Amino acid sequence: MYLTLSKRFEFAASARMQNPDWSPEENGAYYGAAAGHQYGIGNNYTAYFIFHGPVDPATGMMINVSVIKERVGAILNQRWDHKFLNVDTLPFNRVPPTPENIARILLLETQAAFDDSSAKPVAVHLEVTPLTSATAYLDGTFERSFWIEFSAARRTCSPHLSDDENEQLFGVASSKMGHGHNYRLRATVTGRVDPDRGLLVPYQERCSALNDLRAMLDHKNLNEEVAELKGWPITTESLAHFCYEHLSNRLPMVRVRLFETSWFFAEYDRDSRTRAGVLREFHASHRLHDPKLTDEANRALYGKCNNPSGHGHRYRVEATVDGEFDKRSGVLADLNWLYESVGNTLEPWGFKHLDAEIDDFRERTSTGENIVSILWPKLDAALAGRLYRLRLWETENNRFTLRKDI
């Protein structure tokens, strides 16, 4: 099991993408609209600093988020926020401030700031816009994600099943009249980056591949109008696989995630693994407090989260399962089973004070780290041992992730 804590920050900066040895046309093809502007272009960046380390059984925390806030905040305030990166923030006077390079430098700087901590930064995820992001990892690899959207009609069915089998498996979604979705696809590429160029994939190259895929699927009836899908089951899991195969012919893909709705998605990755996930919510109050400590020590440790009257959150939970993908039906997991299993597991915690009313937290403080650790075996049992990844958003700024492997 591998547990991480992600802490969210924002900073505003301008940046110019340009290789001085290239023509304007070459720069434009490689960097897109960010190329060549003398004074740079502006962005409101969102950076997620991801930590891993042992959880202190006494405090229930991997690391105090107030320490992350203080140290990372100081780095961003001094070197990054409200800066023209090419002029104000080394080494961007000589290497382009691409998302990949920015994430890499932020990871290096935060590593140095947490030398004395048992929890260390293991990755930085940088969201440039809602449509693109970059992640730098400790091992020197990078990921870059791009989002596209398309609207399409479909009949959920498999050509390998009879009409009766399709109706039994997919219910009203198998109607021959069809239905529609506004799909959102996240395509993620991976590799190592030459800092002097700074991109995993040139702008023009990735736009061409993604736009071709969108054009193939957008405003189409997937069963009737997309010749390339002939013979494929028209399920979300199967469509994720199809999108991955199409893009991997042109881009160094590592995975895709396809959202059919805001709360249901399917993934397919380069190891030929299919996964499916749902997002659910529950409302609960809690208080971070260790009865073995003095009131003063609790306030110093947990800050305002130690408020004697408690406080609360609208927790968001993302549960992702893996398992055997049925190629004949195109199904990894029954959607109703997945959605209801997660909801039923969360239901006892909903509209409760976790520490005062839930036995699971009588002896353990209701930190995010402890919540995901306690929730995992409950969800895994409800999901027939198929839980692969569990994410918990306490707020938009604090996310805890537990997974089977790194």
N, C-alpha and C positions, 0 to 999 in steps of 0.2 A: 504494500500500500504506500502511496506517495501523496503527501499532503502539502498544499501550497496556500499561501495567503497573498492576495493581490490587492494593492493599495493604489487608488486612482488619484491623479493630479492633473491640473491643467496649466498650460502656459501659452502665452501669445508671443509670436516671433515672426520675423520676415526672413526670407532665404532666397538665394539666387542659384539656379542650377546651370552650370556652364563649364564646358571644357574649352579653354582658350585656344587649343590647337585645332578645334573643329570649326567647320563652317556653320552659319546660322541654321541651314537646312539639316545638317547632321545633329546639331544640338536639339533642334525641335523634334526630330524623329526619335531621339534617344530619351529626352527628358520631358517632352510635351510642352504644355503651356507654361511650365515653370522655368523654361530655358530663356536665357538671354536678357532678362530684365535688369537694367543697371542698378535699380534700387531694391530688387527682389520682389517677391510676392508675399502676402501675409497669410498666416494660418493661426487658428486656435487649436493647438495640439492638445490631445489627451494622452497622458502616459500612465501605463499600469506597471508598477514595480512589483515583481513576483518573487516571493521569499519562500524558502524551504528550510526546515530545521526541526529539531525535536520539540515536542510540546512539554512545557514544564507542568508536571502533574499538580503542583501546588497552586499555580495561578490559572491553569487551563489555557495558557497562551504560548504560541510559538515565539512571538515577539510582541511587545507592546506597540500598538499602532501609533500611539502618540510619539514614540521614538522615531518610527518611520516618518511620520509627518514632520517632525522637527528637522531631521537630518536631510531628508530628500528635499523638503521645502527650502532649506538653506542653499542647497546646490542649485535648485531651479531659480531662486531669487537672485543669486549672485551671477550666474553665467547664462541663463537661458531666457528667463521671462522678460518680455519687452526689449528684445535685442534684435539687431540685424546680424544673424549668425555668421555670415561671411566676414564681417568686420569685427564683431564683438566677442565671438566665441571660438577659440582655437579648438580643433585644427581646421576649421572651415574656411580659413584664409587660403588653404591649399587643397582641400578635398571637398567635393560637393556635399552640401547638407541634405542629402537624400534621406528618406525615412529610414532606410537600412542603416546608413551611417550615423544618424542621430540616435537611433536605438542602441547601436553599438557603443557609442561614446557615453551615453547615459548609463549603460550597464557597467562600463569600466569605472566610472566615477562613483557610482553607488557601491560597488564592491569595496572600494577603498574606504568608504565612509562607515562600513559595517565590519571592519576587521575584528572588532572586539565582541561581536555578537555570535551566538551559536546558530542563529538563523541568518542565512546569507541570501543576497539577491541571486537568483538563478536565471532570470530572463527579464527583459523589458519589452513590453508591447506598446507600440506607439500608433495611435489612431490619428491620422492626418485629416481625413474627412470621414463622414459616415460610409463612404464607398471604398476606402483603401486604408490599410494599416501594415505595419511591419513589426516583426518580432526578432530580437537578437537573443541568442542562447549562449550559455557559458562555454559550450564546446566549439564555438566559432561558426555554427550554422545559423542560417537566417530563414525566416518565412516571410512571405508577402501575400496578403490577402486582398482580393478584389470582389466587390459585390456587383451583381447585376440583377435586374428584375425583369420578369416577363409574365404576361397574362395568357392563360391557355385554357381551352376546354378539354375535357377528357371523360371517358368512361373508365372507371376503375375495374380492370378485369385482366385476365391472362388468356392469351390465345391457346394456351396449353390446357385450359380447363373448359368444361362444358358450361352452357348458360346456367344450368341449375347449380353447378359447383361455384360459379362466380357469384351468383345471387346469395348462396348460403354463406360464402366467405366475406363478401363485401357489402351485402345488404343494399340499401338504396343507392349507394355510390356506384353500383354496377348497372344502374338503369341505362338502357340503350339511348335515352334522350341526352345523357351526359350531364355534366355540371362543370363549374369552372373554379379556378384559383388564381390569386395573384402570388406568384412564386417569387421567392428571394433566394438567390444562389450565392454562396461564398466560395470562391475558388482560391485555393492556397497553393503557392509554389514554394520551392525550397532550394537550398544550395548554399554555396559560399560566395562572398561578395568581394570583388576587387575594390578596395576603398577609393581608388582614383576615379573609378566610374560610378560606383555607389549603388547600382541597381541589380537586382536579381534578373529582371527581364526588362528590356528596353520598352519605352512607352508605346511606340507604334506597334511593336510585336504583340504585346499583350492586348492592346485595344482591338487589333485585328481579330485575334482568336476569340475574344469574348463577344465582340459584336457579331461575328459570324454565328456563334452559338445562339445568341439572343434572336437574331433574324430567323434562324431555323425554327425556333419554338414560339416566338411571341405572336399572340393573336392567331394561334392555330388550333385546330382540333388534333390533339396528339395521336389519337387512334387512326384518324383518316387522312391527315394532310402531311404528316412527317414520314417520308418514305424510309428514312434511316431507322425509325423505331419499329418497323415491321418485324414481327416475331418477338418483340420485347413485351413482357407484362407491363401494363401501364399502372404502376404503383409508385409511390414516392421513393421507396427504396431502389426500385429498378431505374427510375429516372435519375437518381443521384449517380448510380453506376454509369448510365449512359452519358451523362454530362462529363463525368471524369474521363471516360474513354475518349470522348470527342476532344476534350481540351489537352489530354496528355500526348496527343499526336503532335502538338505544337508548343507546349509549355512544360517546364519541369515540375509537374504537379506532385503534390504530396497528399491532398485530400480535397473533397468538396463537401459542403453541407448545404442541403436543399430544404428550405422552409416551405412547407405546404400551407401552413397557417402560422400565426404568431407564436403558437404554443407546441407545434409538432414539426420535427425535422428528421431527415435521414442523412447519414454520412456514408461516404465510400472513400477508401484510401489506397495508397500505392501497394499495400500488402494484401489487396483484394478482400479487405474486411468491410462488412456492412454493419452499420449501427443505426439505432433509432432512439430518439429522445423526446421527452415532453417537458414542458415547464408548467409548474403549479405554484400556488401561493398559499401562505397561511399568515394570519395576524396573531401576534402574541406579544405579551409584555414580559419583562424580565429585569433582574438587577444583578450586576456583577458584584459579588460580595463573598469573601472567604471568612467564615465564622472563626477561624483560627487566628485571624489577624485583628489588630485593634482597628477601631473606626478610622483613626488617623492614617494607619498603614493602608487600609482599603481605599481611602480617598486618594492617597498618593499613587497607588497602583492602578486603580480603575478610573480615576477622574470622575467626570459627570455621569458615567455609566454606573456609578455606585450610589446614585440618588436613592435615598431611603424609600421613597414612594414608588420607585421603579420607573421604567420608561418602556417604549415598545417599538416594534418594527412590523412592516409588511414584508415578511421574508419571501424571497423567490427561490424556488428549488428547481434545478434542472437535473433530471435523472436520465442517463443514457444506458441502454442495454446493448449487448452483443449476443452472439450465439450463431446457430446454424441458419444460413439464409436459404430459403426454399426457392430454387431457381424456377421450378415449375409454376408456382403461384406468384412469385415476385414479392413474397412477404417474409420479413424477419420476425415481426412480432405483431400480434393483433392489437390494433390501435386502441380499441375500447378497453381491452385488458390492461394495456400499459397505462393509459390515462387514469382509469379507476383504481388500479393498484397503488399508484403514487398518491392519489387523492385520499384513499382510505387509510393509508399509512400516516399521512399528515393530519388527518381529521382529529385525532385525540389531542393534538397540540394547539389546534386552532382556537382562538379567542380565550386563551388561558394565560396565567402567569406561570412561566416555565418553572421557576424556582420554588414557588409556593404551592403549585397545584400538580406538578408532574413528577412522579417518583424518580424518573431517570435522572433528575437534576438535584435530588436530595443531597447527594455526596459529591457532585461535580458542578462547578460553576458553569453557567450557561453561556460560555464564550462561543464564538463561531467555530473554533477548532473542536470543542466538545460536542457541539450540536451535530456537525457532520459525522463525527466519529460514532455518536450514539445512533444517529439516523441510518448509517450505512447498513448494519446488520438487519434492521427492521425492513428497510426497502429491499435489500438483497433477498431476504426470505420471501417477501411478497412477490418478487419478480423471478422466482424459481432459480435463484443463484446466478442470474444473468446480468446483474448490475456491473457496469464497467466504469462509469464516471459519475460522480455526484458533486454538484455545485450548489453553493448557498450564498445568495446575496443578502447580507444584513442591511446594507444600504447600497446606493450606487457606487460608493467609494470603497467598500470593503467586501471582498469576495473570497470564499474559502472553497478549495477544490480537493476532493479525495478521489484517487483513481487506483486501478489495479496495478498499473505500471507507469513508468516515466514516459 
